[in-house]
Structures are given as C-alpha cells and as structure tokens.
C-alpha cells in the first residue's frame, strides 16, 4: 500500500470567492473530493494526508465528514509546496513505501492514470518519478529539464527559467511518486533561493540527482487530466472537459445523446444502452438509468435516481431520490422527489410530490404503486401511499393513503353563472 499527500492549503485569490478553492464544485462534487476519490479508486492507497491552510476548518470539516482514510495536516505559515509536504514528516517518519503527491485543485485526474503512473514508477525501479506533459504552449508551467541523453535533471519554474528554458514544451504536471525512505530527507534540505522565496517541491528532482537517485518522468497521455483550477473561468472549462469525457463514454456504450453540447451528465451516473437523452438535460449526482428510457428535453435528475427500463422523463420534469419502475411516464412539468413509483404509471402534467415539511424540516416519502393514473396539476402530500390501479382526478390534493382501484378527487364542483361577465361590465 502507499500513502498520498494532497496539497489543499492555497487561498485561491483569483476565484474571487469566500469558499476555499478546493471546495468549489463540479456537478455538486468538490474539486478536492474528485482528487481524493481518484486516489482511493486506485485501490493502492490506505491513507491520505490533506495539507490545509486557508480556511483550514472548512476543509477539515469536509474531509472528516466524507473520508475515513484521510486526515488533514495544517500548514502555517504557508512557505511553499515543498514546505507543505514537509508537514507530513512526523506522521511518516517510519514509513517505508511509496508516497504520491497531488494537488487538490486538479479534479480531472483519473484513477487509471494514477495506477499506470505508480506501475511505471515501480517498473523503472525509480526513486522519484514526476508526471510530465507535452504542451505546444507551455506558458505558466514549470519545465522539465533533461540532459542530452534524455535523463531528467530537474524542474525549473517559469518565473525562474531562462529564455532558452522557456522554449521547452515538456512541463511539470505537479504529481509525484516517491520512494519515501530515500527522498524524505530532501524536505529538510530544500532552499528558498528562487524568485518567490519559497520552498519549491520541484527542487526535489534536482536533489534526487545530486544524491544519486533514479529520477524519471512519466509522460501523460491526456493533458486535460492535469487541468488546474485557479479561476471561475478555469472551473467552467474543467466542467466542460469532465462532461465531454462522460458524454463520450456513454456514446461509446450505446446511449443516444441527441445534442452533446447542451447535455450534462455526472461521472457517477450509469446509463444502459439504447436510452435516449434529449437536449438541455442536466443529470447530477449518482443515478442508474435502464435501457430504452427517454430523458428530456429540459429534464433535471438531481441524484439518487433509479429508472428501470422504458421510463420516460419528459420536458421540464425534475426527479430526485426516486425509484421509478418500468413503462412509467412523467412527461411534462412535474416534480418527483423522495418517491417510489411503480410500473405502468402515468404522471400527469404539473404533478408534484410535496415531500418537504418546512416546519419540521423533514422530508417524507411518496409511494405510488403499479398502474396508477395521476391527473394533471395534482399534489401528493407526503407521507402518502397510492395503491395499485388508483386514478387521481386532475387538480386533486392527496393528503392520505388511497386504496387500490379507487378514484380520488378533491376539486370543487364546477359552477357556471350565466351572463356573470356582462353584469360586471355594465
């Protein structure tokens, strides 16, 4: 097993936000969450150290609430990336294995890449390996320095690079794998003789060469995986990269997506082949969608949704924490939340499952059994159960359980007052 160190102490000034940079979200999942999950999904790491600084309490709370195998370590003051990693020295003093170092603001890194990276590190018998990437325009990145034989000598940050070094297209991706026992002493020997006056993590490559270690670089296949977030514009672009990756996966697996440019699907959503996703559909959170479903246009799945085969979720329909069984239709202007909906149910336009009590702040469940027909503009006030075969008349408000094969209707009788309008305008 190995350990990870994730750098998450930065302020993120260019985000122009009171929220710490690593707690900004894509598909309602934090940037830091994507990185920790990628490490955990490798199946290699048994412990993650998250270095915190700016608004440390908020990041600590996030980690404590979501990850049992992660702990936070405070960096104060913040004296650079090399100094940040040195904060774990007391915790890993006797550790003899690999440590991977990542940035908490690179949410697109994948577990597959991390596994390949660690395997490369081991296969090459490397003591210190960095992920690199080839960019036609390498501006703002540190450059990988190699000798004439191609051996990695070190990394130079752009602010410290000469004009010749700035022409190098191989850049530092900011992810490292270390043989900890051999490299840990580097963090006690780093210097601050650079433009920023900080302890640079990048200097460990030069240190490794000076101490006769085997130093290598693993060249990344997909450069978008190391796309870092420094601004809201970066955040929006990263979301597009991630969404396109997900869209491509579903297209390859046989899902029909009418307009990929207006469709958003979270990475945690599973969709079976032959389902059709119509334009302007937004699917977030963790969901399972069966075969031959039709979703959208303008539909919103908010997470915790399970759709069995042949379900139709139509335009301007919102679904959250609901299991909807096969051959059920909710075609127009409907909200289904905290619900169990059976097979062969027709949910009329404008139907709402009123699942939230604003006084108790509790959410309750609506149960709709097989073969139920719900008329337009009906409200089902949870907790409530509508048993099999029932018909609910349009405009009804259902506040108690309805037995099987009944008609439930609450609207007032129609009254017609002849010539009422003419009398009013005399």
C-alpha positions, 0 to 999 in steps of 0.5 A: 500500500502507499500513502498520498499527500494532497496539497489543499492549503492555497487561498485561491485569490483569483476565484474571487470567492469566500469558499476555499478553492478546493471546495468549489464544485463540479456537478455538486462534487468538490474539486478536492473530493474528485482528487481524493476519490481518484486516489482511493479508486486506485485501490493502492492507497490506505491513507491520505494526508490533506495539507490545509491552510486557508480556511483550514476548518472548512476543509477539515470539516469536509474531509472528516465528514466524507473520508475515513482514510484521510486526515488533514495536516495544517500548514502555517505559515504557508512557505511553499509546496515543498514546505507543505509536504514537509508537514507530513514528516512526523506522521511518516517518519517510519514509513517505508513505501511509496508516497504520491503527491497531488494537488487538490485543485486538479479534479480531472485526474483519473484513477487509471492514470494514477495506477499506470503512473505508480506501475511505471514508477515501480517498473523503472525501479525509480526513486522519484518519478514526476508526471510530465506533459507535452504542451505546444504552449507551455506558458505558466508551467514549470519545465522539465529539464533533461540532459542530452541523453534524455535523463531528467535533471530537474524542474525549473519554474517559469518565473525562474527559467531562462529564455532558452528554458522557456522554449521547452514544451515538456512541463511539470504536471505537479504529481509525484511518486516517491520512494519515501525512505530515500527522498524524505530527507530532501524536505529538510534540505530544500532552499528558498533561493528562487524568485518567490522565496519559497520552498519549491517541491520541484527542487526535489528532482534536482536533489534526487540527482545530486544524491544519486537517485533514479529520477524519471518522468512519466509522460501523460497521455491526456493533458486535460487530466492535469487541468488546474483550477485557479479561476471561475473561468478555469472551473467552467472549462474543467466542467466542460472537459469532465462532461465531454469525457462522460458524454463520450463514454456513454456514446461509446456504450450505446446511449443516444445523446441527441445534442452533446453540447447542451447535455450534462451528465455526472461521472457517477451516473450509469446509463444502459444502452439504447436510452435516449437523452434529449437536449438541455438535460442536466443529470447530477449526482449518482443515478442508474438509468435502464435501457430504452428510457427517454430523458428530456428535453429540459429534464433535471435528475438531481441524484439518487435516481433509479429508472428501470427500463422504458421510463420516460422523463419528459420536458421540464420534469425534475426527479430526485431520490426516486425509484421509478419502475418500468413503462412509467411516464412523467412527461411534462412539468412535474416534480418527483422527489423522495418517491417510489413509483411503480410500473405502468404509471402515468404522471400527469402534467404539473404533478408534484410530490410535496415531500418537504415539511418546512416546519419540521424540516423533514422530508417524507416519502411518496409511494405510488404503486403499479398502474396508477393514473395521476391527473394533471396539476395534482399534489401528493402530500407526503407521507402518502401511499397510492395503491395499485390501479388508483386514478387521481382526478386532475387538480386533486390534493392527496393528503392520505393513503388511497386504496387500490382501484379507487378514484380520488378527487378533491376539486370543487364542483364546477359552477357556471353563472350565466351572463356573470361577465356582462353584469360586471361590465355594465 
